[in-house]
Amino acid sequence: MEPAWQSSSVEAPKAGERPTFAITMGDPLGIGAEVIVKSLADRDLRRLAKFRIYGIESVLADAARAANIEPFWWRVEHDSPLVETAQAHDVVVLDWERRGGEFGFSRLPRAANKLAGELSLVFCDAAIAAAKREARDPLRADGIVTGPICKQAWSLAGFGRFPGHTELLGTRFAAKRVAMMFVSPRLNVVLATVHVPLMEIRDLFTIGTVFDAIDLGNDAIRRINGSGRRPKIAVCGLNPHAGENGILGDEEMRIIEPAIKVANDVGIDARGPFPGDTIFISAARGEWDLVVAMYHDQGLIPVKLLDRDRAVNVTLGLPTVRTSPDHGTAFDIAGKNKADPGSMRAAIELAVRMAGSLAPA
C-alpha cells in the first residue's frame, strides 16, 4: 500500500498551462529536503507545474535514499550557464553544493547552525529574484514555496532583523503591507500581528493593523474559493472575553471595532470582536470562512491543534504567490525519515491553485 503522500487530488492543468514554482529547501539541517522529496515523488503532483528546487542536491539525495525514493530531478549548479537550458525539465535542483555541501550536512548536529542559516536565506533570496523576473523570462517563477527555516540560525548568520519569511519577503518585495494567513481543511486564520513579543504588541496595535489583516484576508479567501460570494469573517478580540465592554481592556472599543467598521464600509462582511477562546469552535464547524486573530499564538494554536500536518502558511500582500508548510525544521526527527510531508504537499497544491488567480501588481 503506497503512502498517503503519494496520491494527488488536484486536477492537472492542460498542456502548456503549467506554472513554474521556486521551492526553497529551507534549513539544510532540518526536514525541508525530506518533505520536498516525499511530496514531489508523486508524479501526479509533478504534473501540476514545473518546479525549481533551491538547495543542496546531496541533502536531497540523502533524504530520497532514506525514503527509498529514486531521484526524479535534474541537477545543475545554481550559477551555471546551463541553468536556462535545464528549464526544459519538470524538476530542476539549482545546487549550492560547492558553497555548503563540502561541510557534510548529514554529519553535522541537527541544531541551529550559522552556515545553514546563511544558506537558507541565500536560497530564499534566489527564489525571490526568480519571482521578480519579467513574465516572458524563462527563469521566472510564478510563485514561491518555502521550506522551514530556523530563526536562531538566521540570527547566527547575521540576519536577525528578519524574524521569519514573512518579514524577509515583505522587505525584499517592498510590500506596503503584508499579512500571514494559515489555510487548512477546518480553519482559515489570518494574523493582525506576526512575530512580535507579546509585551510589544501594544506598540504595533492600530486600527490600520487590524483592518489590513481583514482586508488582505478577505481578498485571499475570495481568490482561493474562486466564487463571488462574500467571505464571512470573524474578528477576535485581544483581551479575555473580548474585553467585557472595557472591564478587561479597551482595545476592542478603541481599535478593533473601528477597524471592523472600516471593513464593513468598504463592503467586507466582518463581524466581532469575538472572544478568542470560543470563536474557533464555530469556525471549525464551518460557520466562518476566515478568523482574524490578533496575535501569533491566538491564531496558531487552534490551527496546529486541528490540522497540524495539512495547514499551509500563506504570505498576503506580495506581487507573487508564497506558501509554506506550517511547521518548523523539526531538528529532533531530521535525517530519520520520520517527517510527514502533508503540509508541504498542501503548500504546493495551494500555490498551484492561487497562481492563476493573482491579480497583476
Legacy VTK file of the C-alpha trace (Angstrom):
# vtk DataFile Version 3.0
C-alpha trace
ASCII
DATASET POLYDATA
POINTS 361 float
0.000 0.000 0.000
1.503 3.327 -1.074
1.910 6.125 1.492
-0.857 8.725 1.670
1.573 11.358 0.438
1.853 9.581 -2.917
-1.660 10.394 -4.136
-2.904 13.683 -5.603
-6.432 15.103 -5.549
-5.700 18.224 -7.597
-6.599 18.191 -11.275
-3.636 18.678 -13.602
-3.755 21.734 -15.880
-3.846 21.417 -19.645
-0.590 21.069 -21.562
1.253 24.360 -21.929
-0.532 25.972 -18.977
1.655 24.756 -16.152
3.138 27.452 -13.903
6.676 27.285 -12.552
7.409 27.399 -8.821
10.575 28.075 -6.883
10.821 25.741 -3.894
13.424 26.592 -1.272
14.922 23.775 0.768
14.904 25.794 3.955
17.475 24.906 6.598
19.699 22.091 5.235
19.812 20.526 8.704
16.034 20.381 9.062
13.300 18.295 7.442
12.818 20.578 4.424
14.633 18.300 1.971
12.727 15.252 3.187
9.251 16.755 2.863
10.075 18.217 -0.570
11.351 14.874 -1.882
8.404 12.932 -0.474
5.892 15.416 -1.873
7.311 15.657 -5.380
7.909 11.906 -5.585
4.271 11.745 -6.669
4.129 12.009 -10.468
0.575 13.352 -10.318
1.742 16.271 -8.200
4.631 16.924 -10.583
2.163 17.185 -13.467
0.600 20.273 -11.894
3.588 22.552 -12.516
7.307 22.792 -13.124
9.480 23.021 -10.027
12.855 24.585 -9.322
14.333 23.453 -6.016
16.845 25.883 -4.487
19.136 23.960 -2.170
21.881 21.354 -1.884
21.486 18.295 -4.087
23.376 15.909 -1.811
20.982 16.688 1.058
18.006 15.941 -1.201
19.682 12.730 -2.376
20.240 11.612 1.233
16.565 12.203 2.005
15.491 10.278 -1.099
17.773 7.363 -0.250
16.398 7.147 3.298
12.825 7.117 1.953
13.638 4.592 -0.785
12.741 7.115 -3.490
14.514 7.192 -6.840
15.825 10.702 -7.679
13.417 12.352 -10.128
15.165 15.670 -10.675
17.724 17.253 -12.987
20.647 18.847 -11.197
22.548 21.972 -12.276
24.911 24.348 -10.467
22.951 27.421 -9.395
25.325 29.769 -11.212
25.960 27.602 -14.270
25.318 28.950 -17.786
23.283 25.744 -18.291
20.572 26.905 -15.859
18.368 28.263 -18.653
18.695 25.070 -20.708
17.741 22.979 -17.670
14.336 24.682 -17.508
13.065 22.136 -20.030
12.930 19.554 -17.220
9.948 19.285 -14.857
12.020 19.306 -11.663
15.409 21.014 -11.523
17.654 21.315 -8.473
19.648 24.551 -8.501
22.572 23.318 -6.457
24.700 25.244 -3.935
26.842 22.150 -3.229
30.124 23.998 -3.710
29.127 26.603 -1.150
27.929 24.289 1.588
27.945 20.647 0.614
31.597 20.042 1.423
30.732 20.512 5.096
28.703 17.303 5.007
25.381 18.429 6.471
24.364 14.825 7.106
27.176 14.597 9.668
26.508 17.879 11.478
24.414 18.101 14.655
20.759 18.806 13.887
20.638 22.218 15.532
20.901 25.925 14.790
23.993 26.436 12.641
25.436 29.644 11.186
26.257 28.221 7.738
22.888 26.516 7.457
21.183 29.781 8.368
23.210 31.689 5.780
22.419 29.176 3.031
18.706 29.011 3.818
18.469 32.776 3.370
20.519 32.593 0.156
18.010 30.047 -1.199
15.149 32.425 -0.341
16.787 35.406 -1.999
17.449 33.395 -5.164
13.791 32.306 -5.299
12.655 35.896 -4.749
14.887 37.047 -7.609
13.264 34.446 -9.860
9.796 35.666 -8.897
10.789 39.238 -9.793
11.780 38.353 -13.363
9.689 39.507 -16.314
6.714 37.387 -17.332
8.350 36.081 -20.520
11.694 35.328 -18.895
12.357 31.542 -18.976
13.888 31.760 -15.498
10.823 33.414 -13.961
8.982 31.732 -11.078
5.201 32.140 -10.870
5.288 31.594 -7.127
7.448 30.578 -4.182
7.056 27.627 -1.809
9.443 27.856 1.118
10.845 25.067 3.246
11.142 25.633 7.013
13.955 27.797 8.336
15.494 28.141 11.787
15.152 31.687 13.133
18.069 31.177 15.506
20.268 30.095 12.588
19.311 33.262 10.702
20.322 35.250 13.751
23.663 33.428 13.983
24.250 34.239 10.311
23.610 37.934 10.932
20.032 38.112 9.650
18.285 38.547 13.000
16.438 41.609 11.712
14.165 39.165 9.869
12.154 37.170 12.439
10.887 34.927 9.630
9.976 34.509 5.977
7.080 36.977 6.167
9.282 39.892 7.168
12.007 38.975 4.657
9.535 38.710 1.778
7.801 41.945 2.703
11.139 43.760 2.725
12.508 42.227 -0.466
9.322 42.988 -2.410
8.935 46.430 -0.793
5.346 45.498 0.028
3.276 48.285 1.570
1.510 45.789 3.802
1.755 42.054 4.382
-0.114 39.539 6.488
0.387 35.919 7.484
-2.525 33.586 6.800
-2.982 29.886 7.503
-5.214 27.787 5.271
-6.322 24.365 6.464
-9.209 21.948 5.945
-11.118 23.164 9.021
-9.801 26.650 9.754
-8.556 29.660 7.828
-6.814 32.205 10.050
-5.054 35.496 9.315
-2.882 37.283 11.880
-3.014 41.005 12.647
0.469 40.856 14.224
3.068 38.215 13.460
6.448 37.517 15.105
6.151 40.081 17.861
6.839 39.502 21.577
3.516 39.590 23.380
4.545 42.533 25.576
5.392 44.607 22.473
2.098 44.202 20.618
0.802 47.402 22.218
3.343 49.426 20.204
2.112 47.999 16.878
-1.593 47.571 17.525
-3.574 50.082 15.476
-6.842 50.315 13.568
-4.839 50.016 10.349
-3.061 46.887 11.567
-6.355 45.115 12.208
-8.030 46.427 9.056
-5.136 45.320 6.838
-5.444 41.755 8.123
-9.205 41.782 7.485
-8.829 43.296 4.021
-5.949 41.119 2.824
-7.571 38.002 4.272
-10.882 38.782 2.582
-9.171 39.128 -0.802
-7.191 35.910 -0.341
-10.221 33.821 0.624
-12.143 35.102 -2.400
-9.289 34.035 -4.674
-8.859 30.653 -3.006
-12.586 29.881 -3.095
-12.955 31.205 -6.620
-16.523 32.363 -6.036
-18.320 35.683 -5.980
-19.752 35.070 -2.512
-18.531 37.439 0.179
-16.495 35.589 2.797
-17.869 35.623 6.344
-15.093 36.905 8.581
-14.946 36.634 12.375
-12.608 39.036 14.158
-11.123 38.067 17.529
-10.780 40.370 20.483
-7.383 40.995 22.004
-8.306 40.668 25.671
-10.019 37.876 27.627
-13.741 37.755 26.805
-13.098 40.417 24.132
-12.606 42.984 26.870
-16.007 42.585 28.605
-17.113 46.039 27.398
-13.950 47.695 28.648
-13.721 45.948 32.014
-10.770 43.779 30.886
-9.213 46.234 28.437
-10.439 48.819 25.955
-8.525 47.806 22.802
-11.676 46.217 21.421
-13.564 49.512 21.573
-10.675 51.787 20.593
-9.050 49.719 17.849
-10.807 46.526 16.780
-14.390 47.795 16.498
-13.352 50.823 14.379
-11.316 48.514 12.110
-14.358 46.284 11.622
-16.471 49.341 10.788
-13.968 50.466 8.154
-14.072 46.966 6.662
-17.872 46.988 6.616
-17.870 50.395 4.951
-15.872 49.016 2.024
-18.159 46.006 1.629
-16.393 43.343 3.689
-18.580 41.057 5.803
-16.514 41.237 9.005
-18.069 40.833 12.450
-16.925 40.907 16.044
-14.880 41.276 18.080
-15.487 37.808 19.494
-13.744 36.152 22.461
-10.724 34.249 21.204
-11.455 31.242 23.428
-14.803 30.442 21.748
-14.902 31.778 18.178
-12.721 28.994 16.798
-15.327 26.422 17.812
-17.936 27.787 15.415
-15.260 28.462 12.792
-14.186 24.808 12.892
-17.829 23.876 12.283
-17.725 25.850 9.047
-19.728 28.878 10.173
-16.939 31.310 9.206
-14.712 31.452 6.138
-11.922 33.231 7.996
-10.926 34.186 11.525
-8.757 37.260 12.137
-6.532 36.643 15.163
-4.803 39.494 16.945
-1.513 37.783 17.725
0.549 34.756 16.721
-0.408 32.088 19.254
-4.067 33.120 19.397
-4.398 32.009 15.784
-1.776 29.283 15.513
-2.743 27.120 18.492
-6.159 26.123 17.074
-4.783 25.674 13.539
-1.997 23.356 14.645
-4.235 21.522 17.088
-6.800 20.670 14.418
-4.795 20.462 11.185
-1.121 20.232 12.072
0.016 18.260 9.003
-2.376 19.814 6.482
-2.161 23.544 7.192
-0.410 25.975 4.859
1.224 29.315 5.651
0.465 31.989 3.026
2.029 35.452 2.811
-0.544 38.032 1.717
0.214 41.396 0.136
3.004 40.268 -2.201
3.030 40.554 -6.003
3.561 36.785 -6.184
2.208 33.656 -4.518
4.101 32.444 -1.472
3.130 29.370 0.523
4.924 27.233 3.088
4.238 24.285 5.385
3.046 25.380 8.813
5.777 23.509 10.728
9.378 24.244 11.590
12.683 22.493 10.982
11.915 19.626 13.403
15.586 19.037 14.195
14.598 16.213 16.544
13.465 13.985 13.664
15.553 15.435 10.817
17.534 12.824 8.899
15.455 9.957 10.335
12.859 9.590 7.551
10.063 10.349 10.026
8.729 13.646 8.636
5.149 13.826 7.386
5.109 15.741 4.071
1.385 16.528 4.254
1.803 20.234 4.950
4.448 20.708 2.221
2.272 18.868 -0.272
-0.689 21.047 0.688
1.511 24.151 0.288
2.448 23.116 -3.256
-1.154 22.347 -4.202
-2.409 25.649 -2.783
0.308 27.585 -4.634
-0.872 25.993 -7.878
-4.477 26.960 -7.121
-3.569 30.535 -6.234
-1.118 31.240 -9.059
-3.789 31.555 -11.713
-5.920 33.969 -9.686
-3.263 36.508 -8.605
-4.175 39.951 -9.836
-1.422 41.907 -11.637
0.658 44.093 -9.302
LINES 1 362
361 0 1 2 3 4 5 6 7 8 9 10 11 12 13 14 15 16 17 18 19 20 21 22 23 24 25 26 27 28 29 30 31 32 33 34 35 36 37 38 39 40 41 42 43 44 45 46 47 48 49 50 51 52 53 54 55 56 57 58 59 60 61 62 63 64 65 66 67 68 69 70 71 72 73 74 75 76 77 78 79 80 81 82 83 84 85 86 87 88 89 90 91 92 93 94 95 96 97 98 99 100 101 102 103 104 105 106 107 108 109 110 111 112 113 114 115 116 117 118 119 120 121 122 123 124 125 126 127 128 129 130 131 132 133 134 135 136 137 138 139 140 141 142 143 144 145 146 147 148 149 150 151 152 153 154 155 156 157 158 159 160 161 162 163 164 165 166 167 168 169 170 171 172 173 174 175 176 177 178 179 180 181 182 183 184 185 186 187 188 189 190 191 192 193 194 195 196 197 198 199 200 201 202 203 204 205 206 207 208 209 210 211 212 213 214 215 216 217 218 219 220 221 222 223 224 225 226 227 228 229 230 231 232 233 234 235 236 237 238 239 240 241 242 243 244 245 246 247 248 249 250 251 252 253 254 255 256 257 258 259 260 261 262 263 264 265 266 267 268 269 270 271 272 273 274 275 276 277 278 279 280 281 282 283 284 285 286 287 288 289 290 291 292 293 294 295 296 297 298 299 300 301 302 303 304 305 306 307 308 309 310 311 312 313 314 315 316 317 318 319 320 321 322 323 324 325 326 327 328 329 330 331 332 333 334 335 336 337 338 339 340 341 342 343 344 345 346 347 348 349 350 351 352 353 354 355 356 357 358 359 360
